[in-house]
């Protein structure tokens, strides 16, 4: 497969390699995070949950591994919500008319968020409650 002459092997413009590529990728990631916080209520809610519960975790009398699991389960929910929002935005970009596959993709993304929330609830229940 022939590669486009305008892109290098890392997927960037010619000359974008090493630290310059990492710096640019970080900028794009921050831009995406800002957009998600601005436009996606689910992302805002789950980020708030993470920010509120992280200090609680740090004060709990649990092992470091348990702290990592508690915080990690919340971070996972945020990651899945970000991916779900990306899928929904891409589908909405394609068109506003209903299509069974578009609806199914959005439902599956929502199910992924639900499963990650169930996992976080389970982790918190097992460590904090029991």
KABELRA-V284484 format. One line per field, one symbol per residue. phi: phi as a letter, one per 20 degrees, with the letter a starting at -180 (. if undefined). psi: psi as a letter, one per 30 degrees, with the letter a starting at -180 (. if undefined). A space follows every 50 residues. Layout:
BEGIN
phi=???
psi=???
END
This chain:
BEGIN
phi=.eegfecefendfgnebmffffffffffffffffffffddffffffffgf ffefffgfefecffffffffffffffgfffffffffffffffffreffcg ffffffffffffffffffffffffffeeee
psi=kkkkffkaffgalkfjlbeeeeeeeeeeeeeeeeeeeefjeeeeeeeeee eefeeeeffkilleeeeeeeeeeeeeeeeeeeeeeeeeeeeeeelfkkke eeeeeeeeeeeeeeeeeeeeeeeeeeeee.
END
